[in-house]
Amino acid sequence: MIKARRATGADAGELVRLRAVMLASMTGEERLSSPGNPEGLFGYVFNVATDPAHRRRGYSRACVTALVDWYRERGVGIVDLRASAAAEPLYASLGFVRAGDPAMRLRLA
């Protein structure tokens, strides 16, 4: 039986390597097409964080811009994210707008 464990800081290099393996195998998440997204390709931005001591230097902007460009090159028509209040101005400056959120949530506690 396989037992899962939580990742630790020592796993960071392997997690990044595996993330690259995953991204290399994808051109975007496919969903049913719609008039607003005829190709049915969908991107999602998550896990963007900058250490507080290094914020406001353009690191997140550079990373998100590179990811959005990567999605664009692959024909992805929609990119979603969830932003903290502090990060919302950055994403708005990159063209993201508030949208309705159809997500469903199960609270277990």
C-alpha positions as CSV (number, residue, x, y, z in Angstrom):
1,M,0.0,0.0,0.0
2,I,1.3,3.4,-0.9
3,K,1.3,6.0,1.9
4,A,1.2,9.7,0.9
5,R,3.1,12.3,3.0
6,R,3.1,16.0,3.0
7,A,5.8,17.7,0.9
8,T,8.5,19.6,2.8
9,G,11.0,22.2,1.8
10,A,13.4,19.4,0.9
11,D,11.0,18.3,-1.8
12,A,10.9,21.7,-3.6
13,G,13.3,20.8,-6.4
14,E,11.4,17.6,-7.2
15,L,8.1,19.4,-7.1
16,V,9.3,22.0,-9.6
17,R,10.7,19.3,-11.8
18,L,7.4,17.4,-11.8
19,R,5.4,20.5,-12.4
20,A,7.6,21.1,-15.6
21,V,6.8,17.5,-16.7
22,M,3.1,18.1,-16.2
23,L,3.1,21.5,-18.1
24,A,5.2,20.0,-20.9
25,S,2.5,17.4,-21.5
26,M,-0.3,19.9,-21.6
27,T,-1.4,22.6,-24.1
28,G,-4.1,23.9,-21.7
29,E,-7.0,22.3,-19.9
30,E,-9.7,21.3,-22.4
31,R,-13.3,22.0,-21.6
32,L,-16.5,22.0,-23.7
33,S,-16.3,24.9,-26.2
34,S,-18.6,27.8,-25.9
35,P,-19.3,31.0,-28.0
36,G,-16.9,32.9,-25.7
37,N,-14.3,30.1,-25.9
38,P,-14.7,28.2,-29.1
39,E,-11.5,26.2,-28.8
40,G,-12.5,24.9,-25.3
41,L,-9.0,25.6,-24.0
42,F,-8.8,27.0,-20.5
43,G,-5.8,28.1,-18.3
44,Y,-5.5,28.6,-14.6
45,V,-2.9,30.6,-12.6
46,F,-2.3,29.4,-9.1
47,N,0.4,29.2,-6.5
48,V,1.8,32.7,-7.3
49,A,3.6,34.0,-4.2
50,T,6.5,36.2,-3.4
51,D,8.4,36.3,-0.1
52,P,7.3,39.5,1.7
53,A,10.9,40.8,1.7
54,H,11.0,40.7,-2.1
55,R,7.6,42.0,-3.1
56,R,7.0,45.0,-5.4
57,R,10.0,44.2,-7.6
58,G,8.2,42.7,-10.6
59,Y,8.8,39.0,-9.9
60,S,5.2,38.0,-9.9
61,R,4.4,40.2,-12.9
62,A,7.3,38.6,-14.9
63,C,6.1,35.1,-14.0
64,V,2.4,35.7,-14.7
65,T,3.2,37.5,-18.0
66,A,5.4,34.6,-19.1
67,L,2.6,32.1,-18.2
68,V,0.0,34.1,-20.0
69,D,2.2,34.3,-23.1
70,W,2.7,30.5,-22.9
71,Y,-1.1,30.0,-22.8
72,R,-1.6,32.5,-25.7
73,E,1.0,30.7,-27.8
74,R,-1.0,27.5,-27.3
75,G,-4.4,29.0,-28.3
76,V,-5.8,29.1,-24.8
77,G,-8.7,31.5,-24.8
78,I,-9.5,32.0,-21.1
79,V,-7.3,32.2,-18.1
80,D,-8.7,32.3,-14.6
81,L,-7.1,32.9,-11.2
82,R,-8.1,33.7,-7.6
83,A,-6.3,36.7,-6.2
84,S,-5.7,38.1,-2.8
85,A,-6.9,41.7,-2.2
86,A,-3.2,42.8,-2.2
87,A,-2.5,41.1,-5.6
88,E,-5.7,42.2,-7.4
89,P,-4.2,45.5,-8.7
90,L,-1.3,43.5,-10.3
91,Y,-3.7,41.1,-12.1
92,A,-6.0,44.0,-13.1
93,S,-3.1,45.8,-14.7
94,L,-2.4,42.6,-16.7
95,G,-6.0,42.6,-18.0
96,F,-7.8,40.2,-15.6
97,V,-11.2,41.3,-14.5
98,R,-13.6,40.2,-11.8
99,A,-15.9,37.5,-13.0
100,G,-18.7,35.4,-11.6
101,D,-17.5,32.4,-9.7
102,P,-19.4,29.2,-10.4
103,A,-17.1,27.1,-8.1
104,M,-18.7,24.7,-5.7
105,R,-17.2,24.1,-2.2
106,L,-17.6,21.4,0.4
107,R,-16.6,22.4,3.9
108,L,-15.4,19.4,5.9
109,A,-15.0,21.1,9.3
